[in-house]
Amino acid sequence: MAHIIDETCIACGSCQPECPVECISEGEVYHINAEECIDCGACVAVCPSDSIHPED
């Protein structure tokens, strides 16, 4: 199951360098490509706004 970034994202960029498969893209709100996400959770640990969580 992939992770998602919700609308509370502050676009700080902390998550992007942590992703081992580079599936996070920049924007006003960052986005995780669900097809590429390996569900490792590395991004969750560094998100200061708790905006990243498993997809429902």
SESEGU-817287 format. One record per residue (C-alpha): z, x, y. Coordinates in steps of 0.05 Angstrom, whole numbers. Last residue first. Layout:
# SESEGU-817287
{zz->Z	xx->X	yy->Y}
...
END
This chain:
# SESEGU-817287
{zz->56	xx->-135	yy->86}
{zz->31	xx->-67	yy->108}
{zz->86	xx->-14	yy->105}
{zz->116	xx->5	yy->172}
{zz->100	xx->44	yy->235}
{zz->124	xx->21	yy->303}
{zz->194	xx->50	yy->298}
{zz->190	xx->71	yy->371}
{zz->204	xx->145	yy->361}
{zz->155	xx->151	yy->303}
{zz->169	xx->217	yy->267}
{zz->194	xx->192	yy->199}
{zz->143	xx->136	yy->195}
{zz->85	xx->185	yy->202}
{zz->104	xx->223	yy->139}
{zz->107	xx->157	yy->100}
{zz->64	xx->181	yy->42}
{zz->26	xx->116	yy->35}
{zz->-41	xx->150	yy->19}
{zz->-77	xx->121	yy->80}
{zz->-153	xx->128	yy->75}
{zz->-172	xx->55	yy->64}
{zz->-116	xx->31	yy->110}
{zz->-144	xx->70	yy->169}
{zz->-81	xx->76	yy->212}
{zz->-87	xx->57	yy->286}
{zz->-54	xx->83	yy->350}
{zz->-41	xx->33	yy->406}
{zz->-75	xx->50	yy->472}
{zz->-119	xx->92	yy->427}
{zz->-117	xx->150	yy->379}
{zz->-135	xx->149	yy->305}
{zz->-91	xx->159	yy->245}
{zz->-125	xx->174	yy->178}
{zz->-118	xx->250	yy->180}
{zz->-104	xx->257	yy->106}
{zz->-40	xx->298	yy->113}
{zz->-15	xx->254	yy->171}
{zz->39	xx->291	yy->210}
{zz->-8	xx->312	yy->267}
{zz->-23	xx->238	yy->283}
{zz->48	xx->211	yy->282}
{zz->76	xx->242	yy->345}
{zz->18	xx->220	yy->389}
{zz->59	xx->184	yy->441}
{zz->16	xx->121	yy->438}
{zz->76	xx->76	yy->455}
{zz->67	xx->34	yy->392}
{zz->102	xx->-33	yy->398}
{zz->37	xx->-68	yy->380}
{zz->43	xx->-49	yy->306}
{zz->22	xx->13	yy->268}
{zz->6	xx->0	yy->195}
{zz->23	xx->33	yy->129}
{zz->-20	xx->28	yy->67}
{zz->0	xx->0	yy->0}
END
